[in-house]
Amino acid sequence: MSEAGEGARALHEAMSMLQRGDMAGAYAQAFVALEAFTAANDRTGAAAAHQVAAIACVGANRLADALGHVDSGIALRESTGDLEGVASLWQERMELCLRTGDLAAARDAAEAQVEAWSRTSESEGLAHARHQLAQMLLELGDDGRAEATVQEALYALDPTAHARARSALHLLYSNIWISRGDHERAVGQARQGLEMARAAKNRAAEIDALQQCGVAHAAANELQPARRALQEALVGRELLKDLPGRASVLRELAAVELGEGDVEGAIDHLGYAARTLKEVGNVAGEIAMLQALAEAADNAGKTDASLAAATDLCDAARRTGDREAEAGAWFMLATRAAGAGELDRAGKAFKMANDIQEILGLAHEAAVSQGMLGQVVAASGDVVSGRALLQASLVRLEALNSEAAETVREVLAELEGVT
């Protein structure tokens, strides 16, 4: 078999392994393909191998390695004149930078993607790239450049042939006006996007526009029209089985309901959003929804809802694999349970937090949790055991020169004479 043939065979095997979820095997075969294509001086094949290797790295959460393969792929695609391939790889680089939280690098990748598309005759691809760049610019606070980029994209698109793309650009324009505090123009741009989507008979675009109408009305504190638009968008997301979109609408709808004083509705919708994000595997989004739910419930004095959200947060934090965050979630649940008078539940949660903190070597956090556990144990009637935990906590906090030691001393003083 020729070197190019060996590369093609290994690349095919790598792609099959990706589909099976075998990221390590896919990466190994992609590397075999890369070596074979490089030996054969097949730059197109080598670029494809880098791209598959990058996907395998992302699946294994090796984002830095993925970026390296994407960069190598970009150089190879450039050398072959495959501009659409170059643009595709810059898109991947932008998404990777967003995952790492590097917005500036994501903006740079978006700008490079625009430049690549501008060297082709693909006006829709160029408009989409400009749309993404404008989003980056808006998030970075450069609304002037964002507006100019949206206008360039709109100018390049045919009003009839590209109604969906033009509608999406008007929705982004609406967000630019929201950022400037011009709510009347924000609502106007959203409605214009809605009209275009309906004229194009594109249901998905219409739902996007309805949601933006709701967001724009909410920004203008026009809560009733905001609620109506978001409720209609929610029905559409449900019918399309668009789970991430459903979660997004639910979050916006809950914010409007809180503004109207409908705490029950907001709590229900935030919980539904959290369950939706759990279903799609977006644990970070799930945690954000549960935190918002717990805060809303706390503010409204809804103890049961707050404790339920805090309990779900412990499970979500565990699924992140971040044990320090998990300990923090248990501690938060414990403090809420203690405040609600559920001492047995609070004691178990403080113990979970303390156990994890001890394993991780978080000396100060472990000492604080130990002291809190001592207070709960004492309040539950076992004063001797509670005092022992508090005294052990005090020794550790004093050794750490922690201000928390004074609080523990005060609690111990209150327990003097209590048997």
N, C-alpha and C positions, 0 to 999 in steps of 0.2 A: 504494500500500500504506500502511495506517495505521502510526503509530509503534509500536503494540503488535505489529502483524503483522511489521514489520521486526525488532523485538526477538526475536520467536519464531523468525524465519528465521535470524537471526545466532546465536541460542542453539543451534539445531539444528546449524548448521554447526560451531560451537565443539565440541559434543559429538562430532561425527563426527571432527573433527581430533584430539580427545583419544584416541579409539580407534585412530587411525593413528599416534599417538605424536608428532604435530606440536604441541608445547607452545607454541611462539611463535605459530603460526597460531591455535591454540585461544584463547590469551589475547587476541589482537587481536580475534577475533570476539566473545568474551565482553564485551570492552569496548564494542564496537559495540552489542551487545544491552543492556548496562547503560545506555548513553546513551539508547537508544530507549525502554526501559521507564521510565526516569526522566522523560523528556519526556512520556510517556503517563500518568504518575502511577500506574504499575502496580508496586506495592511487592512483590507476590509474584514477578513476573517479574524485578525488579531483584535480589531476594534470590537467586533461582536463578542469575542471571548472576554475582553475587559468588561463589557457591559453585563454579561452573565455573571462574571465574578463579582461585580459590584452588587448585583441583586442578591447573590448568596451572602455577601458580607452584611448587607442590610438585614437579611433574615436572621443572621447570627448576632445582630446588634454591634457589628464592628464598623461603625460609621466612618472612622478615620480611614480605614483600609478601603472602604467603598469609595470615598472621595478620591483616593489615589488612583483607583482603577478608572473612575469616570474621567479624571483629568488626562490619563494616558489615552483613553478612548477618544477624547475630544481632539487631541493632537493628531491621532491617526486618521480620524474622519476628515479633518481639515486637509491633510496631505492628499487625500483621495478626491477632494472636491465635493464630498457628500454633505451639502449644506443642510439638508433636512435632518440628516443623521447628527450633524453638529448641534443643531437646534434642539433635537431630542435629548442629547446628552447634557446640554446646558439646563434644560428643564429638570433633568434628574439631579443635577448639582444644586439647583435652587431648592428643590424639595429636601435634599439632604441637609442643606444649610438651615432650612426652617426647622428641621427636626433637632438640630443641635442648638437652636436658638440664636444663630448668628444672622441677624436680619441684614446687616450691612453686606455680608458675603452673599446672602440670598439676592439682595438688590443688584449686586454686581453680576451675578449669574443671569438674572432676568434681563439686564441690559445687554449682556452678550448674546442671549437668545434672540432679542429684538434685532441685534446687528446681523445675526446669522440669517434670520427670516427675511430681512430687508434685502439680502443678496439673492433671493429667490423671487418667483412670480406668484407666490402663495399669499394673497392678501388676507385671507381668513386666518392663516397661521400667524402672520405678522400682527394682526389685530389682537389675537388671543395672547400673544407674547406681550404686547403693549398693555393689555388689560392686567396681566400679572405684575408687570413692572409698576403700573400705576398703584396697584394694591400695596406693593412693597414701599413705594414712596410715601403713600398716605400713612402707613403704619409707622414710618420713620419721621413723620411730621412735616414732610416736604409737600404740602398740598398744592403749591404752585406748579411744581414739575408734574405732579400727579394729574392736575387738570390739563396741562399742555399735552401730556401723553394720551389722555383719553380723547382729546380733540383730534390729535393726529390719527388715532385709531378710527374714530368715527368718520373722518374725512376720507379715509382710504377704503371704506366699505360701501358697497352698493346697497342703497336703502331697501331694495326689493329682495335681492338674492341673499342678503345677510341680516335679515330682520332679527334673528335670535341673538347674533353677536352684538348688534347695535343695541338691542334691549338690555343686554348684560352691561354694556358700557354706560348706559344711562343710569342703571342702578348703582354703579360705582360712582358716577357723577353725583348721585344723591348723597352718598356717604361723604363726598368731599364737601358738599354744602352743609351737611350736619356738623362736620368738624369745624366749620367756620361760624356755626351758630345761625345760619340763614335757613331757617326751617321751612319757610314758604317755598324757596327754590328746591329744597331737598324733597319736599312732597311733590312738587311739580315734575322733577326729573323722574321720580319713582312712578308717577302716573303715566308719564310719557313712555317709560319702559314697559309698563303694563299694556298700554294701547298697542305698542309694537308687537308684543308677544301674542296678544289676542288676534291681531291682524295676520300674524304668521301661522295662527292655529297651532301653536306649540304649547302644549299643556305644562310641560316642565318649566319652560321659561315664564309662563303666566304665574305659576306658583312662586317662583323666585321673586317675581315682581310684586306679587301680593304681600310676600313677607317683607320686602323692602318698604312698601307703602306703610305697613304696620310699624316698622322701625322708625320711619320718618315722622309719622303722626305721633308716635310715642315721644320722640325727641322734642316735638313741638308741644308736648303735654296735652295733646288731643287724644285722650285715652279711649273714648268710646269708638271712634273710627279705627284707632290702632287695634283695639281688641277684635273688632269685626274682621278686619283684614287678616289678622294673624289666625283667627279661628278658621277662616276660609282657607288660608294657606295650610293649616294643620290637616284639614280634611284632604286636601290635595296630596300632601306628603304621605298620608296614610294609604290613599288609593294607589299611589305609585310605589308603595313599600320602600320609600326613601328613608331609611333609618337615621343616618346622620342628619339629614335635613329635618326629620321629625324632631330630633333632640334640639336642634338649633331653634326651631319655631317655638317649642315648648319653653325654652329658656326665655325667649323674648316675651312670650305670652305671660309667663309667671311674673316678669318684671312689671308688666302693665297691670296685672291683677294686684300686685303689692301696692302700686301707686293708687289704685282704686279702693284699697282697703280690703280686698277679697283675699284674706290670708289662706283660707281653706283651699280655694282654687289654686293659689300659687303653690302651696305645699303639695297638692295632688300633682300638678304639672311638673314641678321640679323632681318629684319622685319618679314620675313616668319618664322624664328625661334621663335620670340616672340609670334606670333599668334598661332604657334603650341603648345608652352608651355602653353599658355592661354587655349587652347582647352583641354589639359590634366589636367588642374588645378594646374600646377606648377608655382605659382605666384612668388616665389623667383627666379626661372630660368627666367621667363618672365621679371622681373625687371632687372636682369643682362643683358639680351639681349638688352633691351631698353636703358639701360645706355651705352652699347657699341655702339649702333646705334647712339645715340645722340652725343657721343664723336667723332665718325667717321665723322658724318655730320658737326660738329663744325670745325673739323680740315680741312675739305674740303670746308668750307664756304657754305655748303648746308643749308641755313637758314630754308627753308620750311620743310625739312626732320628733322632737329633738333627740331623745334617747334612741329611737329607732334609726335615725339618720347617723348618729354617732356610732352605733353598732355596725351598720353597713360600711361606714368609713373604715373601721378596723379590718373588715374583710377585704375591702378594696386596697388598702395600704399593704396588706399581706401579699396581694397578688402583684404588686409592683416589684417585690423582691428587695425593697429598701427597708431593712429591719429597723433602722432608726426612725423612719417615718411611721412604721407600724407601731413602735413603742409610743410615739407621740400621739397616735390615734387612740391607743388604749388609755393613755393618760387623760386625753380629752374626754373620752367616754366616762372615765372614773370620776372626774370632777363634776360632770353633769349629773351622774347618778347620785353622787354624794349630795349635791345641791337639791336633788329631788327627794332626798331621804331614803333612797334605795341603797342601804349600807352594804348589804351582802353583795350586790352587783358591783358597787364601787370598790369593795375590797378585792374582789376577783380581778377587776380591771387594773387596779393599781399594782396587784401582784404580777399580772402579765407584763405591764410596762416595766416594772422593776427587773423581772427575770431577763427580758431582752436587753435592757440597759447594762445589766451586770455582764452578760455574755459579750456585749460589744465594748466593754471597758469604758462606758460613759459614766465616770465616777460621780460627777456632780448631779447629773440627771437621776442616777440610781439612788443617790442619797436623798434627794428630794422626794422621789417616789416612795422610798422606804418610810420617810417621815409622814407622808400623806397616808400611807397604809396604816401606820401606827395610830394616827388620829381616828381613822375609820374603825379599826379594831377596838380601840378604847371606847368610842361612841357606841359600839355594838354591845358593850357590857364586859368585855374582857380587858379590864384596865391594866392588869399585870403584863399581859403580852403586848398590849399597845404601848405601854410605857417603855418596855424593853426595845421595841422597834424605834421609838422616838429617840431614846438615848443613843442607840447605835447610829442613827441618822445624824444626831448632833455631833458625835465624835468625828464622823467623816466630814461634815460640813465645816466644822472648826478647823480641821486639818487643811481644808481647801480655802480657808479664809473667806467663806461665803457669807453674804449678807443674810441668806436664808436661815443661818444658824440662830439668829435672834428670834425669828418666828417660832422655831422649834423650842427654844428656851421658854418662850411665853406659854406655849401649849403645855409643856411639862410642868410649869409653875401652876397652871390651872388644875392640873391633875393631882397636885400635892394634897394629900389627905383623902383623896378618892380611892375607895377600895373596891 
